[in-house]
Amino acid sequence: MNRILVLGAGVVGMTTAYALAKRGLDVSVVDAGSGPAEAGASFGNGAQLSYFYTDAMASPSLAMNIHKYLLGLDPAFRVSLSLSPAFLAWGLKFLANSTQRAFERNTTEILELALRSRPGIAELSSKLNFDYSKSGKITLFANEDSLRKAQDLSKLKNRYGAEQVVLTREQALEREPALAHYGHTFVGAIWSPHDDAGDSNLFSKSLRVLLERDYGVQFLFNTKIEDVKRRGNQLGAIATAKEEIQCSRAVICLGACAPSIAKAAGIKLPIWPVQGYSLTVPALDAAPRASITDTARKTVFCRIGDRLRVAGLADIGPSNSQFKEERFRTLLATARGIFPKAGNYEGDLNPWTGFRPVTPNSKPLVGDTKIKGLYLNCGHGSLGWTLSMATAGAVADLIASS
């Protein structure tokens, strides 16, 4: 009964287990998969550790273009309306966070989290093998208006320690020669020298080895979590498809699945799943060394070892886990158009789809709940890995002091 259950073995769950174990606590991790980060957002994400590209999803630009997303006029971003009360409640809160003031507040608060997370990832990079690289990131802008807005936001971020630099087109080409093969036009870029890259799936697998070897953390894989059992206002057990696991403390780190498990405990979480896609192909000589974010097409390119990860698309609407071939082909066509010579797009594309657990303000939910002993560390959106060490430390400190 003294052990703490971490529910979920994606990067957020694995770093939570690490933070708890480092504080001398007895930890077990429960997950439906056969291993860490098996299929969710931690498996096929954009591979970028975006410590300084922490822009909240809800923004004035998104609100202004919502009609395009509803009508399917933007291939990278789609919104499908749903009459679900949960979706409508989330959507209204999301739009309320789309003002310039809210966008800047949310972005800088996420940035502060990212800055706290960065040293922890760097520390683990010396202990784990996950194709980690200090690549830096170049964010491209197609027109002067978008570049000007990004420059204004960059100035705000730099006050918090981002150290971003505005580049002309020529300076961007000098910093990243692969941009000579870029298939579109751009007027300038933002250079984030301290953004990193790596494979979050390998990170999670390698962290499992460390946790078992050095801290005695136990893993219960192939164990689907179904319910949260209460004894009055106290956590009593976690019900799985196999058994009830008695416990007095547990942390929900279940990404897009967190709302359904929390609902079983009578807790409503303002998280909505936003579907994205990725492909992973062998990197060719013309692949960029720096991570690249194409803002016009909402697509990221990231070299991980000898592979190239391309990720993008954001589909907001009714939640289901269906892989849509048409949407994946959109991403593939976009990748070919942006960097036609960067990767071998003719072979195995390693297609993936998953859900980013997005809150209306893009800030993760970290802390206790109305049920004594039940904690949250979820709702990280597309920045789960980037923010993981900060939120894991925060929830571990809370539990250790309780």
C-alpha positions, 0 to 999 in steps of 0.5 A: 500500500505504500508504493505509488502507481504511475499510470502510463508509460509514455515519456511523462509517465516514465519521467514521473517514475524517475522523479519519484524513485530519485526521491526514495519512493517505491514506484510501480508503472502500469501500462496497457502496452507491452513496453514503454512508449509503445504506440501513443504520442511518445512513440512517433512525435516530432522528435524535437525538444522544443524548449523555446518554441512553446507557443500555445495552440490557442492564438489570435491567428488560429481564431482568425483562421477558424473558418478555413479549418472548419471548411477544410481549406488548410491541409495541415489543420482541420476542425470538425464540430461535435455536439459532445458537451465535453467538446463544446466546453473545451472549445469555448475555453480554447477560444477564450484563450485565443486573445493576444494577452492570453496567448502571450501569458500561456506561452511564457508560462509554458516557456518557464516550465520548459526552462526548468525541464531542460537541465533534467533532459540534459542530465539524462542524456549522459545516462541514456541512449536515445539519439540525442543531439544538440541540433538547434532549431530553425523556424521558417516564415513565408511572409514579412507579416508572420516574421514580424509577429514571430520577432515580437514574440521572440523578444518577449521569450528572450526576456525569459532566457530563450536567446532566440535570434532573428535570421534573414533568408541569407543568414538562415541558408548560411546556418543550414545549407540544406535550406538550399533544397527547400521547396518553397520561399521564405523571407526569414527565420527564428534560430533557437540555438538551445533546442535539442532533438532525439527519439522519445521512444528510445528515451523511454525504453532506455529509461526503463532499464535505468529505473529497473537497474538502479531504483528497483522500479517495477513495471506492469505491462499488458495491463489495461487500466479500467477504473479508479476505486475510492474509499470515501474521499481516499484512493483505494485501488486501481482496477485493471483488466487483470486485477485490482491493484491496492494503493493509496497513491497514484499519478495519472500520466495517460496523455489523451486517455487521461480524461476517461480514467479521471472521469471514472473517479468523478473528475473532469479534465479539460483535455481534448485529443488532437490527432497528428501524423508522422513518418520516419525515413532514412535521412539522405545527404540533403537532410537538414542538420538543424531541426526545421519547423515550417510554420506555413505548412505546420510541419517539422523535420528532425534528424534522429541519428541516420533517420529523418522524422517528419511530423505534422497535421492537427485534426481537432474533432470527434475522438477516435484512433483511426488512421486516415490514409488520406491525411497521412498522404497529405503529410507525405506530399507536404514533406516531399514539397518542402524537402524533396531530397531530404529523405528516402520517401520511396521505401518504408515510411513507418507511418504513425498517428497519435493524439496530443492531449491538449488543454484549452490554454496548452498548459499541463495539469499537474497536482493533486485532485479532490481524491486524496492520493490521486494526482495528475501529470497530464495534458502536455499537448505536443510538448510532453517530452519537452516539459516532462522533467519539470512537471515530473519534478513538481508532482514528485515534490508534492507527493514526497512532501505529503 
